[in-house]
Amino acid sequence: MTDPNIRRWLNWSSEKYISELHIKTRRNTLSLRHLWINTIAKDQDEQLFMDVSLHHLGVKIGLIDNWKLLEPALRNIMAT
């Protein structure tokens, strides 16, 4: 998530989606449209920093304990 082009695209995409929601609902809505799956940071401050720094880009972090849990996490996402 350090690539400036990806961050610009995420920001544009998030703003566009929120604008479209506002047109349809006439409400100011915050929607975290994108999901980034990552392992839990060892430091709580680092985890909070990641959450805050991605939140304004419309990215929600899906936390898993380790990468061996990726498949069950994806299955859980697809089932909902």
MMTF fields as JSON, N, C-alpha, C and O atoms, coordinates in Angstrom:
{
  "mmtfVersion": "1.0.0",
  "mmtfProducer": "UNKNOWN",
  "numBonds": 319,
  "numAtoms": 320,
  "numGroups": 80,
  "numChains": 1,
  "numModels": 1,
  "chainsPerModel": [1],
  "groupsPerChain": [80],
  "chainIdList": ["A"],
  "bondAtomList": [4, 2, 8, 6, 12, 10, 16, 14, 20, 18, 24, 22, 28, 26, 32, 30, 36, 34, 40, 38, 44, 42, 48, 46, 52, 50, 56, 54, 60, 58, 64, 62, 68, 66, 72, 70, 76, 74, 80, 78, 84, 82, 88, 86, 92, 90, 96, 94, 100, 98, 104, 102, 108, 106, 112, 110, 116, 114, 120, 118, 124, 122, 128, 126, 132, 130, 136, 134, 140, 138, 144, 142, 148, 146, 152, 150, 156, 154, 160, 158, 164, 162, 168, 166, 172, 170, 176, 174, 180, 178, 184, 182, 188, 186, 192, 190, 196, 194, 200, 198, 204, 202, 208, 206, 212, 210, 216, 214, 220, 218, 224, 222, 228, 226, 232, 230, 236, 234, 240, 238, 244, 242, 248, 246, 252, 250, 256, 254, 260, 258, 264, 262, 268, 266, 272, 270, 276, 274, 280, 278, 284, 282, 288, 286, 292, 290, 296, 294, 300, 298, 304, 302, 308, 306, 312, 310, 316, 314],
  "bondOrderList": [1, 1, 1, 1, 1, 1, 1, 1, 1, 1, 1, 1, 1, 1, 1, 1, 1, 1, 1, 1, 1, 1, 1, 1, 1, 1, 1, 1, 1, 1, 1, 1, 1, 1, 1, 1, 1, 1, 1, 1, 1, 1, 1, 1, 1, 1, 1, 1, 1, 1, 1, 1, 1, 1, 1, 1, 1, 1, 1, 1, 1, 1, 1, 1, 1, 1, 1, 1, 1, 1, 1, 1, 1, 1, 1, 1, 1, 1, 1],
  "groupList": [{"groupName": "MET", "atomNameList": ["N", "CA", "C", "O"], "elementList": ["N", "C", "C", "O"], "formalChargeList": [0, 0, 0, 0], "bondAtomList": [1, 0, 2, 1, 3, 2], "bondOrderList": [1, 1, 2], "singleLetterCode": "M", "chemCompType": "L-PEPTIDE LINKING"}, {"groupName": "THR", "atomNameList": ["N", "CA", "C", "O"], "elementList": ["N", "C", "C", "O"], "formalChargeList": [0, 0, 0, 0], "bondAtomList": [1, 0, 2, 1, 3, 2], "bondOrderList": [1, 1, 2], "singleLetterCode": "T", "chemCompType": "L-PEPTIDE LINKING"}, {"groupName": "ASP", "atomNameList": ["N", "CA", "C", "O"], "elementList": ["N", "C", "C", "O"], "formalChargeList": [0, 0, 0, 0], "bondAtomList": [1, 0, 2, 1, 3, 2], "bondOrderList": [1, 1, 2], "singleLetterCode": "D", "chemCompType": "L-PEPTIDE LINKING"}, {"groupName": "PRO", "atomNameList": ["N", "CA", "C", "O"], "elementList": ["N", "C", "C", "O"], "formalChargeList": [0, 0, 0, 0], "bondAtomList": [1, 0, 2, 1, 3, 2], "bondOrderList": [1, 1, 2], "singleLetterCode": "P", "chemCompType": "L-PEPTIDE LINKING"}, {"groupName": "ASN", "atomNameList": ["N", "CA", "C", "O"], "elementList": ["N", "C", "C", "O"], "formalChargeList": [0, 0, 0, 0], "bondAtomList": [1, 0, 2, 1, 3, 2], "bondOrderList": [1, 1, 2], "singleLetterCode": "N", "chemCompType": "L-PEPTIDE LINKING"}, {"groupName": "ILE", "atomNameList": ["N", "CA", "C", "O"], "elementList": ["N", "C", "C", "O"], "formalChargeList": [0, 0, 0, 0], "bondAtomList": [1, 0, 2, 1, 3, 2], "bondOrderList": [1, 1, 2], "singleLetterCode": "I", "chemCompType": "L-PEPTIDE LINKING"}, {"groupName": "ARG", "atomNameList": ["N", "CA", "C", "O"], "elementList": ["N", "C", "C", "O"], "formalChargeList": [0, 0, 0, 0], "bondAtomList": [1, 0, 2, 1, 3, 2], "bondOrderList": [1, 1, 2], "singleLetterCode": "R", "chemCompType": "L-PEPTIDE LINKING"}, {"groupName": "TRP", "atomNameList": ["N", "CA", "C", "O"], "elementList": ["N", "C", "C", "O"], "formalChargeList": [0, 0, 0, 0], "bondAtomList": [1, 0, 2, 1, 3, 2], "bondOrderList": [1, 1, 2], "singleLetterCode": "W", "chemCompType": "L-PEPTIDE LINKING"}, {"groupName": "LEU", "atomNameList": ["N", "CA", "C", "O"], "elementList": ["N", "C", "C", "O"], "formalChargeList": [0, 0, 0, 0], "bondAtomList": [1, 0, 2, 1, 3, 2], "bondOrderList": [1, 1, 2], "singleLetterCode": "L", "chemCompType": "L-PEPTIDE LINKING"}, {"groupName": "SER", "atomNameList": ["N", "CA", "C", "O"], "elementList": ["N", "C", "C", "O"], "formalChargeList": [0, 0, 0, 0], "bondAtomList": [1, 0, 2, 1, 3, 2], "bondOrderList": [1, 1, 2], "singleLetterCode": "S", "chemCompType": "L-PEPTIDE LINKING"}, {"groupName": "GLU", "atomNameList": ["N", "CA", "C", "O"], "elementList": ["N", "C", "C", "O"], "formalChargeList": [0, 0, 0, 0], "bondAtomList": [1, 0, 2, 1, 3, 2], "bondOrderList": [1, 1, 2], "singleLetterCode": "E", "chemCompType": "L-PEPTIDE LINKING"}, {"groupName": "LYS", "atomNameList": ["N", "CA", "C", "O"], "elementList": ["N", "C", "C", "O"], "formalChargeList": [0, 0, 0, 0], "bondAtomList": [1, 0, 2, 1, 3, 2], "bondOrderList": [1, 1, 2], "singleLetterCode": "K", "chemCompType": "L-PEPTIDE LINKING"}, {"groupName": "TYR", "atomNameList": ["N", "CA", "C", "O"], "elementList": ["N", "C", "C", "O"], "formalChargeList": [0, 0, 0, 0], "bondAtomList": [1, 0, 2, 1, 3, 2], "bondOrderList": [1, 1, 2], "singleLetterCode": "Y", "chemCompType": "L-PEPTIDE LINKING"}, {"groupName": "HIS", "atomNameList": ["N", "CA", "C", "O"], "elementList": ["N", "C", "C", "O"], "formalChargeList": [0, 0, 0, 0], "bondAtomList": [1, 0, 2, 1, 3, 2], "bondOrderList": [1, 1, 2], "singleLetterCode": "H", "chemCompType": "L-PEPTIDE LINKING"}, {"groupName": "ALA", "atomNameList": ["N", "CA", "C", "O"], "elementList": ["N", "C", "C", "O"], "formalChargeList": [0, 0, 0, 0], "bondAtomList": [1, 0, 2, 1, 3, 2], "bondOrderList": [1, 1, 2], "singleLetterCode": "A", "chemCompType": "L-PEPTIDE LINKING"}, {"groupName": "GLN", "atomNameList": ["N", "CA", "C", "O"], "elementList": ["N", "C", "C", "O"], "formalChargeList": [0, 0, 0, 0], "bondAtomList": [1, 0, 2, 1, 3, 2], "bondOrderList": [1, 1, 2], "singleLetterCode": "Q", "chemCompType": "L-PEPTIDE LINKING"}, {"groupName": "PHE", "atomNameList": ["N", "CA", "C", "O"], "elementList": ["N", "C", "C", "O"], "formalChargeList": [0, 0, 0, 0], "bondAtomList": [1, 0, 2, 1, 3, 2], "bondOrderList": [1, 1, 2], "singleLetterCode": "F", "chemCompType": "L-PEPTIDE LINKING"}, {"groupName": "VAL", "atomNameList": ["N", "CA", "C", "O"], "elementList": ["N", "C", "C", "O"], "formalChargeList": [0, 0, 0, 0], "bondAtomList": [1, 0, 2, 1, 3, 2], "bondOrderList": [1, 1, 2], "singleLetterCode": "V", "chemCompType": "L-PEPTIDE LINKING"}, {"groupName": "GLY", "atomNameList": ["N", "CA", "C", "O"], "elementList": ["N", "C", "C", "O"], "formalChargeList": [0, 0, 0, 0], "bondAtomList": [1, 0, 2, 1, 3, 2], "bondOrderList": [1, 1, 2], "singleLetterCode": "G", "chemCompType": "PEPTIDE LINKING"}],
  "groupTypeList": [0, 1, 2, 3, 4, 5, 6, 6, 7, 8, 4, 7, 9, 9, 10, 11, 12, 5, 9, 10, 8, 13, 5, 11, 1, 6, 6, 4, 1, 8, 9, 8, 6, 13, 8, 7, 5, 4, 1, 5, 14, 11, 2, 15, 2, 10, 15, 8, 16, 0, 2, 17, 9, 8, 13, 13, 8, 18, 17, 11, 5, 18, 8, 5, 2, 4, 7, 11, 8, 8, 10, 3, 14, 8, 6, 4, 5, 0, 14, 1],
  "groupIdList": [1, 2, 3, 4, 5, 6, 7, 8, 9, 10, 11, 12, 13, 14, 15, 16, 17, 18, 19, 20, 21, 22, 23, 24, 25, 26, 27, 28, 29, 30, 31, 32, 33, 34, 35, 36, 37, 38, 39, 40, 41, 42, 43, 44, 45, 46, 47, 48, 49, 50, 51, 52, 53, 54, 55, 56, 57, 58, 59, 60, 61, 62, 63, 64, 65, 66, 67, 68, 69, 70, 71, 72, 73, 74, 75, 76, 77, 78, 79, 80],
  "secStructList": [7, 7, 7, 2, 2, 2, 2, 2, 2, 2, 2, 2, 2, 2, 2, 2, 2, 2, 2, 2, 2, 2, 2, 2, 2, 1, 1, 7, 7, 7, 7, 7, 7, 3, 3, 3, 3, 3, 3, 7, 7, 1, 1, 2, 2, 2, 2, 2, 2, 2, 2, 2, 2, 2, 2, 6, 6, 6, 3, 3, 3, 3, 3, 3, 1, 1, 4, 4, 4, 2, 2, 2, 2, 2, 2, 2, 2, 2, 2, 7],
  "xCoordList": [0.801, 0.0, 0.845, 0.368, 2.077, 2.941, 3.027, 3.544, 2.534, 2.591, 1.635, 0.437, 2.137, 1.266, 0.161, -0.924, 0.417, -0.611, -1.774, -2.935, -1.467, -2.522, -3.322, -4.549, -2.632, -3.312, -4.203, -5.312, -3.74, -4.566, -5.805, -6.908, -5.619, -6.751, -7.747, -8.954, -7.258, -8.153, -8.924, -10.129, -8.24, -8.887, -9.948, -11.068, -9.616, -10.567, -11.775, -12.92, -11.51, -12.569, -13.5, -14.72, -12.931, -13.717, -14.573, -15.759, -13.984, -14.731, -15.865, -16.969, -15.596, -16.607, -17.772, -18.933, -17.47, -18.498, -19.351, -20.576, -18.703, -19.429, -20.306, -21.425, -19.815, -20.606, -21.849, -22.938, -21.683, -22.815, -23.836, -25.043, -23.346, -24.254, -25.04, -26.236, -24.355, -25.013, -26.119, -27.195, -25.853, -26.859, -28.095, -29.221, -27.89, -29.017, -29.746, -30.971, -29.009, -29.63, -29.858, -30.617, -29.205, -29.244, -28.719, -29.118, -27.84, -27.192, -25.683, -25.17, -24.992, -23.527, -23.187, -23.43, -22.633, -22.348, -20.87, -20.274, -20.288, -18.917, -18.981, -19.533, -18.433, -18.445, -17.022, -16.304, -16.621, -15.292, -15.444, -15.74, -15.236, -15.538, -14.483, -14.798, -13.253, -12.156, -11.729, -11.829, -11.259, -10.799, -9.358, -9.022, -8.522, -7.126, -6.908, -7.034, -6.588, -6.344, -4.869, -3.996, -4.615, -3.244, -3.177, -4.195, -1.973, -1.805, -1.821, -1.499, -2.194, -2.268, -0.862, 0.065, -0.709, 0.587, 0.916, 0.019, 2.181, 2.608, 2.426, 2.22, 2.5, 2.386, 1.008, 0.619, 0.273, -1.065, -1.037, -1.945, -0.008, 0.102, 0.281, -0.288, 1.069, 1.264, -0.053, -0.374, -0.813, -2.093, -3.069, -3.772, -3.112, -3.981, -3.579, -4.437, -2.28, -1.78, -2.232, -2.675, -2.119, -2.542, -4.041, -4.471, -4.832, -6.28, -6.637, -7.429, -6.051, -6.359, -5.856, -6.543, -4.657, -4.075, -4.772, -4.65, -5.495, -6.208, -7.697, -8.36, -8.215, -9.654, -10.123, -11.17, -9.361, -9.793, -9.705, -10.22, -9.058, -8.989, -10.107, -10.177, -10.984, -12.079, -11.651, -12.278, -10.573, -10.038, -10.253, -9.867, -10.868, -11.028, -10.012, -9.836, -9.355, -8.365, -9.028, -9.631, -8.914, -9.361, -8.177, -7.237, -8.219, -7.066, -7.164, -8.207, -6.053, -5.936, -4.69, -3.757, -4.683, -3.545, -2.289, -1.189, -2.467, -1.326, -1.844, -3.045, -0.929, -1.324, -1.928, -2.577, -1.725, -2.363, -3.877, -4.6, -4.359, -5.793, -6.443, -7.624, -5.68, -6.216, -7.38, -8.419, -7.215, -8.283, -9.584, -10.636, -9.552, -10.82, -11.412, -12.632, -10.559, -11.052, -11.766, -12.843, -11.174, -11.802, -13.102, -14.072, -13.121, -14.367, -15.47, -16.637, -15.08, -16.03, -16.575, -17.769, -15.71, -16.138, -17.11, -18.126, -16.807, -17.651, -19.003, -19.972, -19.076, -20.319, -21.306, -22.493, -20.818, -21.739, -22.295, -23.083],
  "yCoordList": [-1.196, 0.0, 1.262, 2.333, 1.142, 2.321, 2.931, 4.037, 2.232, 2.74, 3.919, 3.766, 5.093, 6.27, 6.121, 6.676, 5.389, 5.197, 4.358, 4.648, 3.336, 2.52, 3.35, 3.269, 4.146, 4.987, 6.021, 6.285, 6.601, 7.555, 6.867, 7.41, 5.681, 4.946, 4.594, 4.752, 4.119, 3.79, 5.02, 4.945, 6.141, 7.372, 7.8, 8.134, 7.794, 8.163, 7.225, 7.673, 5.94, 4.939, 5.131, 5.052, 5.378, 5.581, 6.843, 6.817, 7.934, 9.189, 9.042, 9.539, 8.371, 8.163, 7.334, 7.669, 6.27, 5.393, 6.124, 6.005, 6.878, 7.635, 8.691, 8.93, 9.322, 10.307, 9.663, 10.235, 8.48, 7.774, 7.371, 7.446, 6.95, 6.617, 7.848, 7.765, 8.987, 10.217, 10.615, 11.049, 10.468, 10.794, 9.911, 10.39, 8.632, 7.706, 7.819, 7.713, 8.035, 7.993, 9.37, 9.502, 10.4, 11.758, 11.801, 12.653, 10.893, 10.865, 10.85, 10.359, 11.396, 11.285, 9.946, 9.725, 9.073, 7.713, 7.414, 7.78, 6.753, 6.278, 4.792, 4.033, 4.383, 2.976, 2.519, 3.108, 1.482, 0.909, -0.213, -1.36, 0.153, -0.715, -1.791, -2.868, -1.51, -2.426, -3.173, -2.649, -4.385, -5.213, -5.617, -6.156, -5.355, -5.765, -6.784, -6.453, -8.005, -9.051, -9.02, -9.022, -8.991, -8.917, -9.594, -9.787, -9.944, -10.527, -9.43, -8.274, -9.805, -8.868, -8.387, -9.188, -7.076, -6.504, -6.857, -6.981, -7.015, -7.352, -6.173, -6.361, -4.969, -3.757, -3.125, -2.894, -2.848, -2.275, -0.88, -0.522, -0.1, 1.23, 1.137, 1.931, 0.171, -0.039, -0.445, 0.015, -1.311, -1.747, -0.579, -0.442, 0.251, 1.428, 2.38, 2.92, 2.583, 3.436, 2.908, 3.676, 1.605, 1.007, 1.204, 1.549, 0.98, 1.148, 2.577, 2.788, 3.544, 4.95, 5.382, 6.111, 4.935, 5.387, 4.793, 5.338, 3.695, 3.097, 3.413, 3.33, 3.773, 4.035, 5.132, 4.994, 6.217, 7.326, 6.987, 7.727, 5.878, 5.42, 4.43, 3.897, 4.19, 3.246, 1.801, 0.903, 1.568, 0.219, -0.259, 0.408, -1.411, -2.068, -3.207, -3.931, -3.367, -4.426, -5.656, -5.586, -6.767, -8.056, -8.735, -9.142, -8.859, -9.385, -10.888, -11.419, -11.552, -12.983, -13.181, -12.379, -14.254, -14.521, -14.89, -14.449, -15.706, -16.096, -16.477, -16.662, -16.59, -16.813, -18.186, -18.397, -19.129, -20.443, -20.343, -21.245, -19.248, -19.046, -18.279, -17.94, -18.009, -17.245, -17.959, -17.348, -19.236, -19.964, -19.98, -19.671, -20.33, -20.279, -18.864, -18.699, -17.864, -16.477, -16.131, -15.535, -16.501, -16.231, -17.006, -16.492, -18.225, -19.018, -18.353, -18.336, -17.813, -17.131, -15.877, -15.59, -15.139, -13.932, -14.295, -13.624, -15.342, -15.732, -16.281, -16.226, -16.812, -17.397, -16.319, -16.596, -15.088, -14.052, -13.221, -12.307],
  "zCoordList": [0.0, 0.0, 0.0, 0.373, -0.409, -0.46, -1.854, -2.011, -2.86, -4.228, -4.372, -4.133, -4.758, -4.858, -5.901, -5.729, -6.965, -7.99, -7.46, -7.751, -6.695, -6.097, -5.098, -5.062, -4.291, -3.306, -4.006, -3.542, -5.1, -5.845, -6.419, -6.356, -6.975, -7.53, -6.427, -6.612, -5.286, -4.178, -3.716, -3.473, -3.594, -3.17, -4.183, -3.794, -5.466, -6.513, -6.488, -6.547, -6.403, -6.404, -5.206, -5.344, -4.056, -2.841, -2.952, -2.623, -3.409, -3.556, -4.572, -4.349, -5.668, -6.711, -6.178, -6.415, -5.47, -4.922, -3.885, -3.889, -3.001, -1.978, -2.634, -2.182, -3.687, -4.43, -5.045, -4.998, -5.616, -6.21, -5.141, -5.367, -3.99, -2.886, -2.442, -2.162, -2.38, -1.963, -2.946, -2.534, -4.22, -5.236, -5.079, -5.209, -4.803, -4.691, -3.358, -3.317, -2.265, -0.942, -0.33, 0.63, -0.877, -0.313, 1.117, 1.911, 1.427, 2.736, 2.544, 1.538, 3.525, 3.536, 4.172, 5.358, 3.376, 3.817, 3.634, 2.621, 4.613, 4.473, 4.201, 4.998, 3.11, 2.738, 2.489, 1.68, 3.177, 2.974, 1.946, 2.28, 0.715, -0.422, -0.657, -1.163, -0.297, -0.593, 0.671, 1.781, 0.485, 1.595, 1.347, 0.292, 2.318, 2.264, 3.368, 4.547, 3.01, 3.994, 4.355, 3.488, 5.654, 6.144, 7.512, 8.176, 7.913, 9.242, 10.302, 10.024, 11.501, 12.617, 12.951, 13.071, 13.1, 13.461, 14.907, 15.742, 15.194, 16.558, 17.503, 18.701, 16.974, 17.775, 17.548, 16.403, 18.618, 18.496, 17.866, 17.116, 18.167, 17.565, 16.058, 15.308, 15.62, 14.184, 13.524, 12.428, 14.2, 13.655, 13.549, 12.547, 14.568, 14.547, 13.425, 12.727, 13.253, 12.169, 10.805, 9.952, 10.611, 9.333, 9.107, 8.006, 10.161, 10.042, 9.632, 8.714, 10.314, 10.055, 8.688, 7.972, 8.323, 7.065, 5.841, 4.744, 6.007, 4.875, 4.883, 3.849, 6.038, 6.181, 5.234, 4.601, 5.128, 4.268, 2.778, 1.94, 2.456, 1.066, 0.744, -0.364, 1.728, 1.52, 1.665, 1.102, 2.429, 2.587, 4.02, 4.98, 4.139, 5.427, 5.484, 4.504, 6.61, 6.741, 7.344, 8.415, 6.657, 7.17, 7.816, 7.133, 9.128, 9.862, 10.071, 10.452, 9.811, 10.098, 10.953, 10.903, 11.737, 12.618, 11.838, 12.169, 10.793, 9.965, 8.579, 8.382, 7.63, 6.245, 5.999, 4.974, 6.921, 6.779, 6.911, 6.487, 7.497, 7.69, 6.536, 6.605, 5.485, 4.362, 3.678, 3.427, 3.377, 2.679, 3.479, 2.919, 4.776, 5.528, 5.592, 5.576, 5.664, 5.702, 4.392, 4.41, 3.269, 1.966, 1.802, 1.245, 2.279, 2.221, 3.056, 2.666, 4.197, 5.064, 4.381, 4.468, 3.71, 3.003, 1.885, 1.703, 1.145, 0.005, 0.451, -0.306, 1.675, 2.168, 2.622, 2.791, 2.821, 3.318, 2.203, 2.447]
}
